[in-house]
């Protein structure tokens, strides 16, 4: 409970910093420095947590196969499906970060 609250708070703070950045100093630059840092931190957190989730899933599948070798086929299918879902979360985070980087806020 406390972990998810802290993660939500961190994401809200990073996103607000990205949208609060001033216009870039150079005319051709698409990204302000605050937005660049915010998206870098956001993607680092997303990639790290997805990596932890994948590692924990693989660990549990290996332990389950070691305890019951006959269930290895079912565990493999479930593991691959779970890893695909976790990887899709990383891709969603990438899309959100790219939107923060390259889409201008309304009124800018």
C-alpha positions in Angstrom: 0.0 0.0 0.0 2.7 2.5 1.0 4.9 1.5 -2.0 2.1 2.1 -4.5 1.3 5.5 -2.8 5.0 6.5 -3.1 5.2 5.5 -6.7 2.0 7.4 -7.6 3.3 10.5 -5.8 6.6 10.2 -7.7 4.9 9.9 -11.0 2.7 12.9 -10.3 5.6 15.0 -9.3 7.7 14.1 -12.3 4.8 14.8 -14.8 4.1 18.2 -13.2 7.8 19.1 -13.5 7.7 18.2 -17.2 4.6 20.4 -17.9 5.8 23.3 -15.8 9.0 23.8 -17.8 9.4 27.0 -19.7 9.7 27.3 -23.5 13.1 26.0 -24.7 15.8 28.7 -25.2 16.7 27.6 -28.7 14.0 28.2 -31.3 14.4 24.8 -32.9 14.7 22.8 -29.7 11.6 20.6 -29.0 12.5 19.8 -25.4 13.1 21.9 -22.3 15.7 20.6 -19.9 13.2 20.0 -17.1 11.0 17.9 -19.5 14.0 15.9 -20.6 15.1 15.1 -17.0 11.5 14.3 -16.0 11.0 11.8 -18.9 14.5 10.3 -18.3 13.6 9.7 -14.6 10.2 8.4 -15.5 11.5 5.9 -18.0 14.3 4.8 -15.7 11.7 4.1 -12.9 9.4 2.3 -15.3 12.2 0.1 -16.8 13.6 -0.7 -13.4 10.3 -1.8 -11.9 9.3 -3.8 -15.0 12.7 -5.5 -14.8 12.0 -6.4 -11.1 8.6 -7.7 -12.0 9.9 -9.9 -14.7 12.7 -11.2 -12.5 10.2 -12.1 -9.7 7.9 -13.8 -12.2 10.7 -15.9 -13.6 11.9 -16.8 -10.1 8.4 -18.0 -9.2 8.1 -20.0 -12.4 11.4 -21.7 -11.9 10.5 -22.6 -8.3 7.2 -23.9 -9.4 8.8 -26.1 -12.1 11.4 -27.4 -9.6 8.6 -28.3 -7.1 6.3 -29.9 -9.7 8.0 -30.8 -13.0 4.8 -32.1 -14.6 3.3 -28.6 -14.4 6.2 -27.0 -16.3 4.2 -26.6 -19.5 1.3 -24.8 -17.9 3.8 -22.6 -16.0 5.7 -21.7 -19.1 2.6 -20.5 -20.9 1.5 -18.5 -17.9 5.0 -17.1 -17.5 5.2 -15.9 -21.1 1.8 -14.3 -20.9 2.7 -12.5 -17.7 6.1 -11.3 -19.1 4.2 -9.9 -22.2 1.9 -8.0 -19.9 4.8 -6.6 -17.9 6.6 -5.6 -21.1 3.5 -3.8 -22.4 3.6 -1.7 -19.2 7.1 -0.6 -20.1 6.0 0.2 -23.6 3.1 2.3 -22.3 5.6 4.2 -20.1 7.7 4.8 -23.1 4.8 6.2 -25.1 3.8 8.5 -22.2 7.4 9.7 -21.9 7.6 10.4 -25.6 4.3 12.4 -25.4 5.8 14.4 -22.6 8.9 15.1 -24.7 7.4 16.0 -28.0 3.9 17.2 -27.6 3.5 20.9 -26.7 1.0 21.6 -23.9 -2.1 23.6 -24.8 -1.5 27.4 -24.7 2.2 27.1 -25.3 
